[in-house]
Amino acid sequence: MALKITVIGTGYLGATHAAAMAELGFEVLGLDVVPEKIEMLQRGEVPMYEPGLEELLRKHVAGIEGSSGRLRFTMDFAEVAEFGDIHFVCVNTPQKHGEYACDMSYVDAAFASLAPHLTGPALVVGKSTVPVGSADRLARTLTGLAPAGEDVELAWNPEFLREGFAVQDTLHPDRIVAGIRSERAEKLLREVYATPLSEGTPFVVTDFPTAELVKTAANSFLATKISFINAMAEVCEAGGGDVVKLAEAIGHDDRIGKKFLRAGIGFGGGCLPKDIRAFMARAGELGADQALTFLREIDSINMRRRGQMVEMTREALGGSSFLGKRIAVLGATFKPDSDDVRDSPALNVAGQIHLQGGQVTVYDPKGMDNARRLFPTLGYAETAVDAVRGAHAVLHLTEWREFRELDPAALGEVAADRVVLDGRNALDPSAWRAAGWTYRAMGRPTA
Ligand code: UDX
């Protein structure tokens, strides 16, 4: 009989995982503790912008015309326990207020709510990003609280999906990491992922601590790559080099590779910043803090970029104050193809300039509502052209395709001054310069 799957926590990770599991042919029951989220999902609506996710959801949510009916939602843990053979825990682990450590309260609550209902054999699979050592502790919680005792087992299966590519990354992952303690758990996970495994996705079997560490190590490496190239951008600025050419040239060495070497205003979002901080905090608890002191530098290079973008803008506007200056900000989300503004470098820069007296107008293709909620005092425009109208400087801060396709000549007609600062090194300098713009970018020569 086909496995029945439940997904606990239907945020970014969980909603995508639930839809993907239904797409792979399983009967799926998703649970969340927020009623509004469940109501939206039941209507086949996704609470965030993620390409392809709404279509996938509507293809499977029960009650939607023409759907497979394999995907349902509930708020009831007893129903979830009764329904599933395998329970994926996908709740979030944000940064704690005023601390580097991650907040495990949602994970702990999910386990505490589910376990007392588990009266028969089940596999619980953790997908949330957690500090090393959590799985071991949670395994004890499970067997302690579940009436089925040792028949309930834990596995740790970290998730590597990128926002903007969540569906693709979930259906065709580049690897599956399975932290397991028994052959039964491995067999069940191989059954769940039979389709991607048949396409050749590598399956890496590990113990619990390694599975937990793979995720934080991967994100730390990516953050390090970005901060490395941003440090090179600082040196290029000082020494007159071009960081874009430099990245291209070192990227030809396939030990280094071209990806994640785009210099600019740095990384943000709900994962990289909080994951490297939680990793440092956990290493400290374990007495291994020295091993990760470099991550403090990675974090500070990254945060410094935002301030440097503000200073570059000030310089471009004549060097003194932002008072009386109108600044157009193109981009509010932390990356393109997402509506996520959590720890967004773009909004941070916009906010700093605004707080220093600049008149900032933001436009973003998908992030406007979230940006407005987080930063209601900024100005917002309905289109890129409207944001640029009357501006003394244009800041390109999130590399949406729409911005690369803008016509610099047409924008030049509406801007007060033709000054563009590319915080993502993604616009074509020659096209902008040809249309009479002064183009400045981070880590590149001025002309
Ligand atoms: C990341 C990881 O990539 C993913 O594997 C993990 O599961 C969750 O965290 P995500 O947060 O979606 O995914 O964003 P990612 O694509 O990694 O980008 C992070 C940030 O780095 C963005 O702000 C992006 O603009 C920035 N970035 C990325 C750069 O500044 N330069 C680059 O070269 C690449």
Residues whose N, C-alpha, C, O or C-beta is under 5 A from the ligand:
A	BS01	UDX	E159 F160 L161 R162 E163 I226 F260 L261 R262 G266 F267 G268 G269 C271 L272 F334 K335
